[in-house]
Amino acid sequence: MPAHAPPTTPAMPAPAQRWDLFCRVIDNYGDLGVSLRLARELAGLGLQVRLWCDDLRALAWMQPTMPVGLACLPWNDSLGAEPAEVVIETFGCELPTAYVERMSTLGAHGGTPPIWINLEYLSAEPYVERSHGLRSPQLSGPGRGLDKWFFYPGFTSRTGGLLREAGLLQAAHAHDGLAWLAARGWAPAPGEQVLSLFAYPQAPLRELLRALDEQARPWLLLLCHGAPQQALPELLAELQAEGRGQHLRSLALPPLSQADYDRLLWSCDLNLVRGEDSFVRAQWAGQPFVWQIYAQDDGAHGAKLEAFLATFEHAAPRHAAGGDWPALARAWNGLQAWSPQADLALARWPAQRDQARQWREHLASQLDLTQQLRAFVADKGAAPRPGLG
């Protein structure tokens, strides 16, 4: 198969045309980011899509202009809405009771109820392959008599895959990163390496700066909107007051649209990302990346990180010259102390590029999430219905 050649899409009957996606914003906008990308991709395929969300403020910068076929609407407006043919409950956000009752009524009166899908969080843990596509009959509550289906994104052919727009990899390959950065006033000086930094507040920024400072090469740190924009300049000033860090400089970036964030990742030599949405986009960028996982109080994020590292290294074995990249990932996530192994991996980041691109090829050999989701819905037999109110 040629590089980046899309897998063959299975033949499907006439698709369900109307889709409703539900999303709640918890403490960051990653859930909305994933939901928006999926909704936009479905609308781009000619479907009529409504994205219901309880906090739409971030759309002002995530997606300033809505594409044809996509309506982003306040959560409470769904209370009186007619259900679509396909209903996606993202990340277990729990649909409004009144909406679920109308879904149930459609089936109780002899009609065809919607295909109800719970789109789960991304993980490489073994349970994902076991749980993907399972049916959950609703035995009580407002949805009694309905089926809910679990759809798991993932990194293998036995999962639901990852979001990947048509032409994404070709666009990344054709992108002129230096020209794009220069057009926005973010161009590196001659010889500077460029790092994008998107992180949670607990990221070990002091250790990162120290490790970068010990390298012979200069760095430009592009700080995405969030905690590092407040913390890193002060830490950098402290380092420079000690007579160090003279070849490190940083720029604070404004909030970026999803399209521009993708281009930022394509333009950088090294990407530090967090959560789920930026994590997936960094993998499609094909550049070295370090993932900061969302920390959970019960420590479950540790197993989740280890599962990804094992899957990543199995599909794309690292070159010895790249150092111990897992040690860097664990240190960046606070799961072990920052160590000489982490320093070495960061210093040898160029050797990681081949592994990142081998991993991207592995992912690109699989059907993307949107294709799989549409095939899944077609298999469950969603029936077209008259226009929605």
C-alpha positions in Angstrom: 0.0 0.0 0.0 1.5 3.4 -0.9 2.3 5.8 2.0 -0.8 7.4 3.4 -3.1 5.5 1.0 -6.5 5.3 2.7 -7.8 1.9 3.6 -10.8 0.7 1.6 -14.1 1.9 3.0 -16.7 -0.8 3.3 -19.8 -0.4 1.2 -22.7 1.1 3.1 -26.4 1.5 2.5 -27.9 5.0 2.2 -26.6 6.8 5.4 -28.6 8.3 8.1 -28.7 12.0 7.3 -29.4 13.6 10.7 -27.0 13.4 13.6 -27.1 14.9 17.1 -23.9 15.1 19.2 -24.0 16.0 22.9 -21.0 17.4 24.8 -20.5 18.8 28.3 -17.5 20.9 29.2 -16.0 19.8 32.5 -12.8 21.7 33.3 -11.1 22.1 29.9 -12.2 22.3 26.3 -10.8 19.0 25.1 -14.1 17.2 25.0 -15.6 20.1 23.0 -12.6 20.0 20.7 -13.0 16.3 19.9 -16.8 16.7 19.5 -16.4 19.7 17.2 -13.9 17.9 15.0 -16.3 15.0 14.6 -19.3 17.2 14.0 -17.5 19.2 11.4 -16.2 16.1 9.6 -19.8 14.6 9.5 -21.2 17.9 8.2 -18.5 18.0 5.5 -19.8 14.6 4.3 -23.2 16.2 3.6 -24.9 15.2 6.8 -27.1 17.5 8.9 -25.4 17.8 12.3 -26.4 19.5 15.6 -23.8 19.8 18.3 -25.5 20.5 21.7 -23.1 21.8 24.3 -23.4 23.4 27.8 -20.5 25.9 27.1 -20.1 27.2 23.6 -17.8 30.1 24.4 -14.6 28.4 23.1 -16.1 28.2 19.6 -15.3 31.9 19.2 -11.7 30.8 18.6 -11.9 27.1 17.9 -14.2 27.5 14.9 -15.0 31.2 14.2 -17.1 30.3 11.1 -19.4 27.3 11.1 -19.4 25.1 8.0 -22.6 24.3 6.1 -24.6 21.6 7.7 -23.3 22.1 11.3 -25.3 23.9 14.0 -23.7 24.4 17.4 -26.5 25.0 19.9 -27.0 25.5 23.7 -27.5 22.3 25.6 -30.9 23.3 27.1 -32.3 24.0 23.6 -32.3 20.3 23.1 -35.0 19.8 25.7 -37.7 20.4 23.2 -35.9 19.1 20.1 -37.0 16.1 17.9 -34.3 13.5 18.2 -32.1 12.8 15.2 -31.6 9.5 13.5 -28.2 9.1 15.2 -27.5 10.4 18.7 -24.0 10.5 20.0 -23.4 11.0 23.7 -19.8 12.0 24.0 -17.7 10.8 26.9 -20.6 9.7 29.1 -22.0 13.2 29.4 -25.6 11.8 30.0 -28.3 13.1 27.7 -31.1 15.3 28.9 -34.0 13.2 30.3 -36.6 14.9 28.2 -34.6 14.1 25.0 -34.1 10.5 26.0 -37.8 10.2 26.7 -38.6 11.3 23.2 -36.1 8.8 21.8 -37.9 6.0 23.7 -41.3 7.2 22.6 -40.3 6.9 18.9 -39.7 3.1 19.5 -42.7 2.6 21.7 -45.1 3.9 19.1 -43.8 1.6 16.4 -41.3 4.0 14.8 -37.6 3.5 14.6 -35.7 4.9 17.6 -32.4 6.6 17.0 -29.1 4.8 17.0 -27.7 5.8 20.4 -23.9 5.8 20.7 -21.7 6.6 23.6 -18.4 7.8 22.2 -15.8 7.0 24.8 -12.4 8.5 25.8 -9.3 7.4 23.9 -7.1 4.7 25.5 -4.7 2.0 24.5 -5.6 -0.2 27.4 -6.7 -3.8 26.6 -10.3 -3.3 27.7 -10.9 -1.0 24.7 -10.7 -3.8 22.2 -12.9 -5.9 24.4 -15.5 -3.2 24.9 -15.6 -1.6 21.5 -19.0 -2.0 19.8 -20.8 -3.6 22.8 -24.5 -3.1 23.3 -26.0 -1.9 26.6 -29.7 -2.5 26.8 -31.5 0.2 28.9 -33.6 -1.7 31.4 -34.8 1.2 33.4 -35.0 5.0 33.4 -36.2 7.3 30.7 -34.5 5.3 28.0 -36.0 2.0 29.0 -36.3 -0.3 26.0 -33.5 1.4 24.0 -30.1 0.1 23.2 -26.9 2.2 23.8 -23.8 1.2 21.9 -20.3 1.8 23.1 -17.8 3.1 20.5 -14.2 3.3 21.5 -11.5 5.3 19.6 -8.2 3.6 19.6 -4.9 2.8 17.9 -5.5 -0.7 16.5 -7.8 -2.2 13.9 -10.0 -3.7 16.6 -11.0 -0.3 17.8 -12.9 2.7 16.4 -9.7 4.4 15.1 -8.8 8.1 15.3 -10.3 11.2 13.8 -8.5 12.0 10.6 -9.9 14.3 7.9 -9.7 13.5 4.3 -6.4 15.0 2.9 -5.0 15.7 6.4 -1.7 14.0 5.9 -1.2 15.4 2.4 -1.8 18.9 3.8 0.7 18.3 6.6 3.3 17.1 4.1 2.8 20.2 1.8 2.9 22.7 4.7 5.7 25.3 4.8 6.2 25.6 8.5 8.8 28.4 8.5 6.7 30.5 6.1 3.6 30.0 8.2 5.3 31.0 11.4 6.9 34.0 9.8 3.6 35.2 8.5 2.3 35.4 12.1 5.4 37.0 13.6 6.6 33.8 15.3 9.5 32.9 13.1 12.6 31.3 14.8 15.9 33.1 14.6 18.6 31.4 12.5 19.6 28.1 14.2 16.7 28.1 16.7 14.7 24.9 17.2 10.9 25.4 17.7 8.9 23.8 20.5 5.2 24.1 21.0 4.1 23.9 24.6 0.5 23.0 25.6 0.4 21.7 29.2 -1.5 21.4 32.4 -0.5 23.5 35.5 1.4 20.6 37.1 3.8 20.1 34.2 7.5 20.2 35.4 8.4 23.4 33.6 11.4 24.2 35.7 13.0 20.8 34.8 12.1 21.2 31.1 13.8 24.6 31.0 16.9 23.3 32.7 17.2 20.3 30.4 16.7 22.5 27.3 19.3 25.0 28.6 21.9 22.2 28.9 21.6 21.5 25.2 24.0 23.3 22.8 21.1 24.4 20.5 18.9 27.5 21.0 15.2 27.0 21.4 12.1 29.1 20.6 9.2 28.0 22.9 5.8 28.8 21.5 3.4 28.9 24.5 -0.2 27.9 23.8 -3.0 29.5 25.7 -3.1 28.1 29.3 -1.1 27.7 32.4 2.5 27.8 30.9 1.9 31.3 29.6 1.7 32.5 33.1 4.4 30.4 34.8 7.1 29.9 32.2 8.2 33.5 31.6 8.9 33.9 35.3 10.8 30.6 35.5 12.8 31.6 32.4 13.7 35.0 34.0 14.9 33.2 37.2 17.1 31.0 35.0 18.5 33.9 33.2 19.2 35.7 36.5 21.5 32.8 37.3 23.4 33.5 34.1 21.8 30.6 32.3 19.1 30.2 29.7 20.4 32.9 27.4 19.6 30.8 24.3 16.0 30.1 25.4 13.2 32.5 24.4 9.4 32.2 24.5 6.4 33.7 22.8 2.9 33.6 24.2 0.4 32.7 21.4 -3.2 33.7 21.2 -6.0 31.1 21.3 -5.8 29.3 18.0 -8.5 27.8 15.8 -8.3 24.1 15.4 -7.1 24.5 11.9 -4.3 26.8 13.0 -3.4 24.6 15.9 -2.8 21.7 13.5 -0.6 24.0 11.4 1.4 25.0 14.5 2.1 21.3 15.2 3.2 20.8 11.6 5.6 23.8 12.0 7.4 22.8 15.2 10.4 20.5 15.7 9.0 19.2 19.0 5.4 19.3 20.3 4.4 19.0 24.0 0.7 18.3 24.1 -2.0 17.4 26.7 -5.3 15.7 27.0 -6.9 13.9 24.0 -7.5 16.3 21.2 -4.0 17.8 20.9 -2.5 14.4 21.6 -4.2 12.9 18.5 -3.3 16.0 16.4 0.4 15.7 17.4 0.4 12.1 16.2 -0.9 13.1 12.8 1.8 15.9 12.6 4.5 13.2 12.4 6.9 15.2 14.6 8.4 14.2 17.9 5.9 14.7 20.7 5.5 14.3 24.5 2.1 13.7 25.9 0.9 15.0 29.2 -2.1 12.9 30.2 -5.0 14.2 32.2 -4.2 13.3 35.8 -6.9 11.3 37.7 -7.2 11.3 41.5 -7.1 7.5 41.6 -3.9 7.3 39.6 -5.5 5.5 36.6 -3.7 7.8 34.2 -0.4 6.0 35.0 -1.7 2.7 33.5 -3.2 4.6 30.6 0.2 6.2 29.8 2.0 2.9 30.1 -0.5 1.2 27.8 0.0 3.9 25.1 3.8 3.7 25.4 3.8 -0.1 25.0 1.5 0.1 22.0 3.5 3.0 20.4 6.8 1.2 20.8 5.4 -2.1 19.6 4.2 -0.6 16.3 7.1 1.8 15.9 10.2 0.5 17.8 12.5 3.3 18.9 16.1 3.7 17.7 18.7 3.4 20.4 20.1 6.8 19.5 16.8 8.4 20.6 17.5 7.7 24.2 14.8 6.6 26.7 11.7 8.4 25.4 9.4 6.6 27.9 11.5 8.0 30.8 10.9 11.5 29.5 7.1 10.8 29.1 6.9 9.5 32.7 8.9 12.4 34.1 6.8 14.9 32.2 3.7 13.3 33.8 5.1 13.3 37.3 5.1 9.5 37.4 8.8 9.3 38.1 11.5 11.7 39.0 13.1 13.7 36.2 16.3 11.8 35.4 19.4 11.8 33.3 17.6 9.4 31.0 14.9 12.0 30.5 17.5 14.7 29.8 19.2 12.4 27.3 15.9 11.6 25.5 15.1 15.3 25.2 18.6 16.1 23.9 18.3 13.5 21.3 14.8 14.5 20.1 15.8 14.4 16.4 16.2 10.7 16.5 12.5 10.5 17.6 11.3 11.8 14.3 11.6 8.5 12.5 9.6 6.8 15.2 6.9 9.4 15.1 6.5 9.0 11.4 6.6 5.3 11.5 3.8 5.5 14.1 1.8 7.8 11.8 2.1 5.4 9.0 0.8 2.6 11.3 -2.2 4.8 12.2 -2.9 5.8 8.6 -3.1 2.2 7.5 -6.4 1.9 9.5 -9.8 3.3 8.8 -10.4 6.6 10.5 -13.0 7.1 13.2 -15.6 8.9 11.1 -15.6 6.1 8.4 -15.9 3.5 11.1 -18.6 5.3 12.9 -20.7 5.7 9.8 -20.3 2.0 8.9 -21.2 1.1 12.5 -24.4 3.2 12.2 -25.3 1.7 8.8 -24.9 -1.8 10.3 -27.3 -0.9 13.1 -29.9 0.2 10.6 -30.8 3.8 11.4 -33.8 4.8 9.4 -34.3 8.2 7.7 -37.0 10.4 9.2 -38.7 13.7 8.2 -36.9 17.0 8.8 -36.0 18.1 12.4 -37.6 21.0 14.2 
